[in-house]
Every structure is written in C-alpha cells, then in structure tokens.
Amino acid sequence: MNEETGASLNAPSPLKGPHLADVVAEQLEAMLSAGNYDGVKTLLQPVQPVDIAEAIGNLPLILQALAFRLLSKNEAIEVYEYLDPGVQQSLLDRLRSGEVLELVESMSPDDRVRLFDELPAKVVRRLLAELSPEERKVTAQMLGYQPETAGRLMTNEFIDLKEFHKVSQALAIVRRQAPFTETIYSLYVTDRERHLTGILSLRDLVTADPEALIGDVMTKDVVNVRTDTDQEEVARAIQRYDFLALPVVDSEKRLVGIVTVDDVIDVIEQEATRDLYAAGAVQAGDEDDYFQSNLFVVARRRVVWLFVLVLANGLTTKVIAMNDDVLKQVVLLAAFIPLLIGTGGNVGAQSSTVVIRGLSTQRIQNLGLWKSVIREALAGALLGLLMLFFVVPFAWWQGEGPLVGTAVGISLMAITTLAATAGAALPLLFDRMGLDPALMSAPFITTATDVAGVFIYLRTASWLLTQININ
C-alpha cells in the first residue's frame, strides 16, 4: 500500500472513471469465467465503489450476481447504491430473500426510495413489510411525497443539535452519530419540537469555546426548502449558496431531512438530459438512460412529434401550391427554398436554445423577457445581413439577373429576423402558459419558420416579378 496516496501498488490500472470500469469489467469477466474468486477479491480491493458498480453493470447478466456476492457486506451496500436501476432490479431477482432484505435495510433512505420508484408496486409492498419498523416508517413517509420534490430527494440521516447544548456536548454527539449520517460538515439546530432554528458548520463547532452554548455560536438565518419544493429549485439553491447540504422542513417548519450535493448533481444531470431530449422533440419519459430503452419504445417516443410536423408541414406544401404561377415563370426560385427554410429553422433553434437555457438557469430574468426577445430579433437581423454577402451574389449569378438574388436577399433578412423572434418568444409564451418550453418550442418554431419563410419568399418574388413586367 502506498502510504502517501492510500492506493495499492497492485491497482489494476491508473485509469479513472469509465475507462477504469471497462478494464476492471474485462478482468472480472475473465476471472469469474475461470473460477478465480480470490483473484476477483484482490482485483476489486483498491477500486472505488462507483467504478465497481459500473464494472458489474458491464458484465453479462449471469455474472453480475456472482461478482456482487464476492463483495464484503459493507462494500456491497455501498456499491449497490451506485448501480443502474436495471442492474439493481436484476440483482434483487437473483439474490436470496435474506440477502435482499439485508441489502435494502442497510441502504440510505433516499437511495432506497429511488430504488422503490423503479420496482413494481407488488415488490415494494413486500419489501416494505419486511423492513424494520423504523426504516419502514421513514421510507413510507418519503414515498408519500410527490415525485421530483425535496421530500423524495432528502435523507433523514443528519445531525441536529439543541440550542442549550454546550459545544463540548455537541462534539460528543457528532463523534457518536458521524458514522451513521450523510454529512457532518453542516450541523442543524432545532428546538424541543424539532423546529429548525439555526445552523452550525463543523469548523465553527470545533473552534468554539467548549463551554459556550450552541445557541450563542450558531447562525440563525437558515436557508431551507419545504418538502414540496421542486427538485430543480433545490438544485438551484444549493448551487446559488455553494452548500454541501440543504435542510428540508415540513409545513410546520420542523426539520425532516437534508438534501446533499451529490443528490443534486444527479438532479442537474437528469434535468439537463430531459431538456436536451425535449429540445430534439424526443419524449424521454422517466428513464435516465435513453439508450437502454426498448427499440419500439424509442420509436414511439420520437414518432409523435414527427407526425405533428408532417401534418403541420402540409401547410408549407399548400403555400407552394398557391404560388405555383411564380415558380412556373422562374423555376430557379424553387432551388433556394431549402436554403431559406433551413436557415430559418437553424436560427430559430439557436434562439430557442439560449432562451430555454436562460429560463432553466433563471438568468434571463436579469435581462428582462421583452429585452431578451428584442435582443434575439436584432441578432437574427444581423445574421441575415451577414449572410447576404455570401448568398445574394451566388443567387444573382445563378439567376442570371436581379430577380432571384433580390428575392433571396429580402426573404433571407425577413426569415432570419422572424425565426429569431419566434425562437425567443415561443419558449417564453409556453413557459407562461405552464407548458414545457423545451418540449413545445422546437416543433412549433420549425413549422412556423417553414410556412412563413416559404410564404415570404414566394410573395416577394411574385411582387418583384410584377414590378419587372410593369416596367
């Protein structure tokens, strides 16, 4: 063992994260297939639990339970909490009932609730009934809160002190309870009815006078959230104040749990994934890993908005049909329709992306909603102006005259400005209506810019053609 780093000199690989997990998984599979179980234990000894969990998840199903059983009891509990939900369920099916109960009983409440959310209701009821009374009460209470709220995200494994405790007494309590709590860096102070009254950092506790009262050294202004607070708001609060944990209170201001920063990181990843799926008009559902979903489920999620877009783009076809006269006179006009509607769709998507992200981070409020729309409209006009220098000369040359080039230039300016305005305004409108702006904006922006772009282009060309014929 290297005394400076605390790492074994025989560690399987200096790689980190997913690369290490891949290497460990390959070695694990080879050792398990050969029956070298002692070698498996030696291999996994210096590996972090999160990497062990990923390595086990990469194994064939038949070897996952075998590898998991070779872990020590404490190591198995920690590794299990890092496993993907699908692997967790698979192990529950393959382990003996006694092993399953011991595993679930030892999990932290928030991880246990997250597991129960993925299991069939019948299995959850059976496991709940077999838990100890204390763990059953905590788990049932957390399951009673709405999904994706602070109540579902929190854990009850925290240290709370009383204002009348001396600092020396509080230190003794921290030492005694530290092995059973999520964090000891933030200590919470409650009154006799468990109302949250203050907070104390471990640093302040250690450096305080041992005879001082906790009520005299604590901070009374405590940032907290309620059990029904949305998980995104919880994440923003922890990010805003750089907390390691955030206290959760019920409707009567009693301290019932804390949300730790590691859980918030999972929330941020989950919400960002959903927004990305929604921006691409993909209904992501509740699963975190889209790529492990059934192929037919994947197709079902993606086809909904595709059907909507097919129907909506029938309007574009109608607009073209209504202006077939001008296309018959100047067939080359049709060649630039894909360029114009593609540009409009891209500009609209860019504007909607920055606005949706601004709504998610709440930074758009600093600029103001109307100013955001005007800013994007001006950006769209500027983009159209810049593109004129490349597109118009090419269109002029291809059209062998001013008609096509002028029509493309005027339409390009109008379309980019309109697309940017729609891309900024529609997410704000949908957000105001209580709809998901990420999910709703992309299809509507694409449809609106396609229809409006073709209409503007062909009507402009028709007007220019009329002016030429008059002259």
C-alpha positions, 0 to 999 in steps of 0.5 A: 500500500502506498502510504502517501496516496492510500492506493495499492501498488497492485491497482489494476490500472491508473485509469479513472472513471469509465475507462477504469470500469471497462478494464476492471469489467474485462478482468472480472469477466475473465476471472469469474469465467475461470473460477478465480474468486480470490483473484476477483477479491484482490482485483476489486480491493483498491477500486472505488465503489462507483467504478465497481458498480459500473464494472458489474453493470458491464458484465453479462447478466449471469455474472453480475450476481456472482461478482456482487456476492464476492463483495464484503457486506459493507462494500456491497451496500455501498456499491449497490447504491451506485448501480443502474436501476436495471442492474439493481432490479436484476440483482434483487431477482437473483439474490436470496430473500435474506440477502435482499432484505439485508441489502435494502435495510442497510441502504440510505433512505433516499437511495432506497426510495429511488430504488422503490420508484423503479420496482413494481408496486407488488415488490415494494409492498413486500419489501416494505413489510419486511423492513424494520419498523423504523426504516419502514416508517421513514421510507413510507413517509418519503414515498408519500411525497410527490415525485421530483420534490425535496421530500423524495430527494432528502435523507433523514440521516443528519445531525441536529443539535439543541440550542442549550447544548454546550459545544463540548456536548455537541462534539460528543454527539457528532463523534457518536452519530458521524458514522451513521449520517450523510454529512457532518460538515453542516450541523442543524439546530432545532428546538424541543419540537424539532423546529429548525432554528439555526445552523452550525458548520463543523469548523465553527463547532470545533473552534468554539469555546467548549463551554459556550452554548450552541445557541450563542455560536450558531447562525440563525438565518437558515436557508431551507426548502419545504418538502414540496419544493421542486427538485430543480429549485433545490438544485438551484439553491444549493448551487446559488449558496455553494452548500454541501447540504440543504435542510428540508422542513415540513409545513410546520417548519420542523426539520425532516431531512437534508438534501446533499450535493451529490443528490443534486448533481444527479438532479442537474444531470437528469434535468439537463438530459430531459431538456436536451431530449425535449429540445430534439422533440424526443419524449424521454419519459422517466428513464435516465438512460435513453439508450437502454430503452426498448427499440419500439419504445424509442420509436414511439417516443420520437414518432409523435412529434414527427407526425405533428410536423408532417401534418403541420408541414402540409401547410408549407406544401399548400403555400407552394401550391398557391404560388405555383404561377411564380415558380412556373415563370422562374423555376430557379426560385424553387432551388433556394427554398431549402436554403431559406427554410433551413436557415430559418429553422437553424436560427430559430433553434439557436434562439430557442436554445439560449432562451430555454437555457436562460429560463432553466438557469433563471438568468434571463430574468436579469435581462428582462423577457421583452429585452431578451426577445428584442435582443434575439430579433436584432441578432437574427437581423444581423445574421441575415445581413451577414449572410447576404454577402455570401448568398445574394451574389451566388443567387444573382449569378445563378439567376442570371439577373436581379430577380432571384438574388433580390428575392433571396436577399429580402426573404433571407433578412425577413426569415432570419429576423422572424425565426429569431423572434419566434425562437425567443418568444415561443419558449417564453409564451409556453413557459407562461402558459405552464407548458414545457418550453423545451418540449413545445418550442422546437416543433412549433418554431420549425413549422412556423419558420417553414410556412412563413419563410416559404410564404415570404419568399414566394410573395416577394418574388411574385411582387418583384416579378410584377414590378419587372413586367410593369416596367 
